[in-house]
């Protein structure tokens, strides 16, 4: 029995959610996957998976074994990376996880330039909304946060920005522009839906007064867990929303949106790139991080310079 291959197959079955999906991912037959799992269970003398016609699940022994297998395979892959870095350091697959808004507005604009500079690196980008991202399963995971990041993981800061309040000229012509934060109570608010948040209260900061806090009561007209949906609705005149200033700078510059209640902001935002806890960082990950940070900060600076209405 190829014990290492059996371990990879076992991990892939769990990650892909089934035997057939694992076979496709590994480019082997379903029969080979079934045989390797059976051989592994026979070798260990315990059942790792509970299988039914509809789903698979880990046994208690399987849960314990999977954690150790992930560590072992990551160490082996890291050893291979270290040994081959002189000839293959800027090639291979780079797996990136990002929520939708970052995939659309941060990652996608960088792909062409990165591919031109590093043609032998292939990007695999997964776009998902997550509460607890599977950081260990990816080379880079993009994490948006409010303020600084203090979680107990390895992460590099990519950029910082402010969330400003914006609305369309049509909406402001119809409803008038708020002058004070309290005026938001009589406006249609388009709010990002977040777990555990009280959506009828909005915490604003005065950027010109040491981030003095003002809590205001609002009536959300739209709650959505997708930032692009809120921006599209705001551009169509549905109400007032908040968004990172570098994301909406082109829209402010073109006049599609107008900033309201300056210098009040809806928060300070930071973007971090989380890394798996590997002892060896592949060179392709390192160059991607450098490119991501340089380009993101440069694009943000360019957008702010172009924003004549911020």
Secondary structure by P-SEA (a helix, b strand, c coil): caaaaaaaaaaaaaaaccaaaaaaaacccaaaaaaaaaaaaaaacccccccccccccccaaaaaaaaaaaaaaaaaaaaaaaaaccccccccbbbbbbcccccccccccaaaaaaaacccbbbbbbbccccccccccccbbbbbbcccccccbbbbbcbbbbbbbbbcaaaaaaccccccccccccccccccccccccccbbbbbcccccbbbbbbbbbbccccccaaaaaaaaaacccccccccccaaaaaaaccccccccccccbbbbbbbbbcccccccaaaaaaaaaaaaaaaaaaaaaaaacccc
